[in-house]
Amino acid sequence: MSDSAPKAAKPPRPVTPEWLFRAAGHYLERYASTEANLRRVLQRKVMRRAQARGEEPSVFEPMVDETVARFVELKLLDDRSYAEAKLASLRRRGTSLRQSAAKLAIKGVDRETVASVMAGDETDDADAARRLAQRRRLGPHRLRERAERRDRDVAALMRAGFSYSHAAAAIDGEADNHD
């Protein structure tokens, strides 16, 4: 018998509640997540495994919902605390309020939670604009061609979701040399 003959691939194991729970736990060990995001991740895993086995993925939808509900019940999945931590991280990096809200919505945080978390945010948009300018080396943090690039730098901050006044102030300001 020849070694070059292809072996028939063994089909993956069936989708079980235990497998889903382990997969969700493994994902949550590595990443913070929302209910909606974990549901999407598990649905993709189920879809790949079910298709490889020739099964219909939609049959396992209730199993995915039960798994997500178990993690919420165990308090290992909490959209509000995820939103608070993610917002704090985004704002430290210099993300505008508008863009932060959009990123939270993409991750599946509902509008009410986003609104209440945003209301508790104490970061000033002007500070966030300055942080982004520093991180991207725009405006006062640019080493050369500062005057020639001013309009482009302001436009970059505006595309990031900042108002013209905050963007212009961050670009026209002085660099903080004590950081």
MOKAGI-V932249 format. One record per helix or strand. SS is the DSSP state (H for helix, E for strand). FROM is the first residue (numbers start at 1). TO is the last residue. Records with the same first field share a line. If there is no record, write none. Layout:
# MOKAGI-V932249
SS->FROM-TO / FROM-TO
This chain:
# MOKAGI-V932249
H->17-30 / 35-53 / 57-73 / 79-93 / 97-106 / 111-119 / 125-135 / 139-141 / 150-159 / 164-172
